[in-house]
Amino acid sequence: MLKDLIISRVRVKILSLFFLAPGMIYHVREIVRRTDEEINAVRRELSNLEKAGIMTKEKRANRLFYVLRRDYPLYYDLLELIVKCYGLGGEIIKKRAKLGRIKFAMISGKYARNSVRDANDVDMLIVGKVVLPEISQIIRQEEQKREREINYTVMSEDEFEFRKRRRDPFVISILNGARIMVIGDEEELVK
């Protein structure tokens, strides 16, 4: 998906590395290890991303570290694209046929931004007729990658609509929060 829009495979890997762990700072050699690409290709793409204003570098001791610039005008647009194409969102889209009939799947903004969250915050909401063992497996794999628990909720369409009409505090708190729609129309979700 994203690799269809961005021609450089190395650039896609670097962007997904950084956007799937916002706020992280990586040393050049660590980026090479995590992307499994040649060091010269990684350096070239980091230079291109820095010139574009997406990243900034900082020298510590004799090492160069790179970090995303949150003030980049397209930062949140790129974050949304990468969350949909890779990680949890990408797995949901890739395995959609195995997961049942999903009407809505959304990832919370706090989860996507790697922000501090309350224990009661929901990282992902899935509405529809879902094959629970399949979604549980995807969630477990992502928890292992991210090394953190993912709070998710699965509801049938009827239950979701009922709770929405009743102004259920749990559903309303989800709808009032920032979100990235992986499957479905956001307007339809909140109306």
C-alpha positions as CSV (number, residue, x, y, z in Angstrom):
1,M,0.0,0.0,0.0
2,L,2.4,2.7,1.2
3,K,5.1,1.1,-0.8
4,D,3.0,1.7,-3.9
5,L,3.1,5.5,-3.1
6,I,6.6,5.8,-1.9
7,I,9.0,4.2,-4.3
8,S,12.0,3.7,-1.9
9,R,11.7,0.5,0.0
10,V,14.3,1.7,2.5
11,R,12.4,5.0,3.1
12,V,9.2,3.1,3.8
13,K,11.0,0.9,6.3
14,I,12.6,3.9,8.0
15,L,9.3,5.8,8.2
16,S,7.4,2.8,9.6
17,L,10.1,2.2,12.2
18,F,9.8,5.7,13.5
19,F,6.1,6.2,13.1
20,L,5.2,2.9,14.8
21,A,7.2,4.1,17.8
22,P,6.7,7.9,17.9
23,G,9.1,9.8,20.1
24,M,11.9,7.2,19.8
25,I,15.4,8.3,18.9
26,Y,17.5,5.9,16.9
27,H,21.2,5.7,16.2
28,V,22.1,5.1,12.5
29,R,23.4,1.6,13.2
30,E,20.3,0.7,15.1
31,I,18.2,1.8,12.1
32,V,20.3,-0.4,9.9
33,R,19.7,-3.4,12.2
34,R,16.0,-2.8,12.5
35,T,15.4,-2.2,8.8
36,D,17.8,-4.9,7.6
37,E,19.1,-2.6,4.9
38,E,22.6,-1.5,3.8
39,I,24.1,1.4,5.8
40,N,24.7,3.6,2.7
41,A,21.0,3.2,1.6
42,V,19.9,4.1,5.1
43,R,22.2,7.1,5.4
44,R,21.0,8.3,1.9
45,E,17.3,8.0,3.0
46,L,17.9,9.7,6.4
47,S,19.6,12.6,4.6
48,N,16.6,12.9,2.2
49,L,14.1,12.7,5.1
50,E,16.1,15.4,7.0
51,K,16.2,17.7,3.9
52,A,12.4,17.2,3.5
53,G,12.0,18.4,7.1
54,I,10.5,15.1,8.4
55,M,13.4,14.2,10.6
56,T,16.1,16.0,12.5
57,K,19.5,14.7,13.6
58,E,21.4,15.3,16.7
59,K,25.0,14.4,17.5
60,R,25.7,12.8,20.9
61,A,29.3,11.9,21.6
62,N,30.5,10.5,18.2
63,R,27.1,9.2,17.1
64,L,24.3,10.6,15.0
65,F,20.8,10.1,16.3
66,Y,17.6,10.7,14.3
67,V,14.1,11.6,15.5
68,L,10.8,12.6,13.8
69,R,9.8,16.2,13.8
70,R,6.3,16.6,15.2
71,D,6.1,20.1,13.8
72,Y,6.4,18.7,10.2
73,P,3.1,19.8,8.5
74,L,2.3,16.2,7.3
75,Y,3.4,14.4,10.5
76,Y,-0.1,13.3,11.6
77,D,-1.1,12.4,8.0
78,L,1.9,10.2,7.7
79,L,1.3,8.7,11.1
80,E,-2.2,7.8,10.1
81,L,-1.1,6.2,6.8
82,I,1.6,4.2,8.5
83,V,-0.6,3.0,11.3
84,K,-3.1,1.8,8.6
85,C,-0.5,0.1,6.5
86,Y,1.8,-1.5,9.1
87,G,1.6,-2.8,12.6
88,L,-1.8,-3.5,14.1
89,G,-3.8,-1.7,11.4
90,G,-1.9,-3.3,8.6
91,E,-2.5,-6.8,10.0
92,I,-6.2,-6.1,10.4
93,I,-6.4,-5.0,6.8
94,K,-4.3,-7.9,5.5
95,K,-6.2,-10.5,7.4
96,R,-9.6,-8.9,7.0
97,A,-11.2,-11.9,5.2
98,K,-10.2,-14.3,8.0
99,L,-11.5,-11.9,10.7
100,G,-15.2,-12.1,9.8
101,R,-17.4,-9.1,8.7
102,I,-15.9,-6.0,10.3
103,K,-17.9,-2.8,9.9
104,F,-15.6,-0.6,11.9
105,A,-12.1,-1.0,13.2
106,M,-10.4,2.0,14.8
107,I,-7.2,2.6,16.6
108,S,-7.1,5.2,19.3
109,G,-5.0,8.3,18.8
110,K,-3.2,7.7,22.1
111,Y,-2.1,4.3,21.0
112,A,-1.0,5.5,17.6
113,R,1.0,8.4,19.2
114,N,2.5,6.1,21.8
115,S,1.1,8.5,24.5
116,V,0.6,7.8,28.2
117,R,-2.8,6.3,28.6
118,D,-5.2,5.4,31.5
119,A,-5.7,1.7,32.3
120,N,-9.3,2.1,31.1
121,D,-8.4,3.6,27.7
122,V,-9.3,1.4,24.7
123,D,-6.5,1.1,22.1
124,M,-8.7,-0.6,19.5
125,L,-12.4,-0.9,18.9
126,I,-13.8,-3.4,16.4
127,V,-17.4,-3.5,15.5
128,G,-19.0,-6.3,13.5
129,K,-19.2,-10.1,13.4
130,V,-15.6,-11.0,14.3
131,V,-13.8,-14.3,14.6
132,L,-12.3,-13.7,18.1
133,P,-9.5,-16.3,18.0
134,E,-8.1,-14.7,14.9
135,I,-8.2,-11.1,16.3
136,S,-6.7,-12.3,19.6
137,Q,-3.8,-13.8,17.7
138,I,-3.1,-10.6,15.8
139,I,-3.3,-8.6,19.1
140,R,-0.9,-11.0,20.9
141,Q,1.6,-10.7,18.1
142,E,1.5,-6.9,18.1
143,E,1.8,-6.9,21.9
144,Q,5.0,-8.9,21.6
145,K,6.4,-6.5,19.0
146,R,5.5,-3.4,20.9
147,E,6.2,-4.9,24.4
148,R,3.1,-3.4,25.8
149,E,-0.5,-4.6,26.4
150,I,-3.2,-3.6,23.9
151,N,-6.6,-2.9,25.3
152,Y,-9.2,-3.8,22.7
153,T,-13.0,-4.2,22.6
154,V,-15.1,-6.2,20.1
155,M,-18.8,-5.5,19.8
156,S,-21.5,-6.6,17.5
157,E,-23.2,-3.9,15.4
158,D,-26.4,-4.2,17.4
159,E,-24.6,-3.8,20.7
160,F,-22.6,-0.9,19.4
161,E,-25.7,0.9,18.1
162,F,-27.7,0.2,21.3
163,R,-24.9,1.5,23.6
164,K,-24.5,4.5,21.3
165,R,-28.2,5.4,21.5
166,R,-28.2,4.9,25.3
167,R,-25.2,7.3,25.5
168,D,-23.2,4.6,27.3
169,P,-20.2,6.4,28.9
170,F,-17.7,3.7,27.7
171,V,-18.8,4.1,24.0
172,I,-19.1,7.9,24.2
173,S,-15.5,8.1,25.7
174,I,-14.2,6.1,22.7
175,L,-16.2,8.2,20.2
176,N,-15.0,11.5,21.8
177,G,-11.3,10.5,21.6
178,A,-8.9,10.9,18.7
179,R,-8.9,7.9,16.4
180,I,-7.5,6.5,13.2
181,M,-10.1,4.5,11.2
182,V,-8.6,1.3,9.8
183,I,-11.9,0.0,8.4
184,G,-15.1,1.9,7.9
185,D,-16.3,5.4,7.6
186,E,-15.6,7.7,10.6
187,E,-18.8,9.8,10.0
188,E,-20.9,6.7,10.1
189,L,-19.2,5.5,13.3
190,V,-19.9,8.7,15.2
191,K,-23.4,9.6,13.9
